[in-house]
Amino acid sequence: SQTIHQWPATLVQPVGSPLSLECTVEGTSNPNLYWYRQAAGRGLQLLFYSVGIGQISSEVPQNLSASRPQDRQFILSSKKLLLSDSGFYLCAWSVTGGIGAEAFFGQGTRLTVV
Amino acid sequence: AQKVTQAQTEISVVEKEDVTLDCVYETRDTTYYLFWYKQPPSGELVFLIRRNSFDEQNEISGRYSWNFQKSTSSFNFTITASQVVDSAVYFCALTFYNTDKLIFGTGTRLQVFP
């Protein structure tokens, strides 16, 4: 069965510090991968998605970047965090080529920038 | 415009009451897919149901039921005889034939009191 791992679960970082959140998927090959952000009391905003190694699409201009160094690994990064980067970050995967396929989500990382 | 609207920000009910969560969507596509996800306090989004635009048949799964009506662009979710464990944020989402990206509504927070 497929599983998705996301870490760390919580993170408190000072403004201006770097960020690295990691997500890995097991039990499937060549998944579509996504990073979403959920601000307090708001819906989910798609930040990045990837359909393959090294293929990253950014949905919104921001202080963050994403990389996919391996087929089932998706990393969210920042060189210098801003207060506005605080939020709940969720990694997700779906089946490649699955028309209208559902996405499966990790446990999330709660990031607080202080 | 492609959009999902969940007008109910928060709903509170007492255990055993029935509750309906509303979801209205906008799209010009003829082929699309609708989803409901549950986000318990732990944060992970749990997939509940997927429905394609050609299947308007309502679905029942235990205490959960979904009413899909293309005429009103709605995909409402009803919980019968609610329980405290149903307390969560519920998201409705939309995607299309030619994309793997989900468009989420802002979510409805359901609180079920004993």
Chai-1 contact restraints between the chains, C-beta under 6 A:
chainA,res_idxA,chainB,res_idxB,connection_type,confidence,min_distance_angstrom,max_distance_angstrom,comment,restraint_id
A,N32,B,D100,contact,1.0,0.0,6.0,A-B,restraint_1
A,G43,B,F104,contact,1.0,0.0,6.0,A-B,restraint_2
A,G43,B,G105,contact,1.0,0.0,6.0,A-B,restraint_3
A,G43,B,T106,contact,1.0,0.0,6.0,A-B,restraint_4
A,G43,B,G107,contact,1.0,0.0,6.0,A-B,restraint_5
A,L44,B,F104,contact,1.0,0.0,6.0,A-B,restraint_6
A,L46,B,K101,contact,1.0,0.0,6.0,A-B,restraint_7
A,S94,B,D100,contact,1.0,0.0,6.0,A-B,restraint_8
A,I99,B,Y97,contact,1.0,0.0,6.0,A-B,restraint_9
A,G100,B,Y33,contact,1.0,0.0,6.0,A-B,restraint_10
A,G100,B,T95,contact,1.0,0.0,6.0,A-B,restraint_11
A,E102,B,F47,contact,1.0,0.0,6.0,A-B,restraint_12
A,E102,B,R50,contact,1.0,0.0,6.0,A-B,restraint_13
A,A103,B,L102,contact,1.0,0.0,6.0,A-B,restraint_14
A,F105,B,E44,contact,1.0,0.0,6.0,A-B,restraint_15
A,F105,B,L45,contact,1.0,0.0,6.0,A-B,restraint_16
A,Q107,B,E44,contact,1.0,0.0,6.0,A-B,restraint_17
A,G108,B,G43,contact,1.0,0.0,6.0,A-B,restraint_18
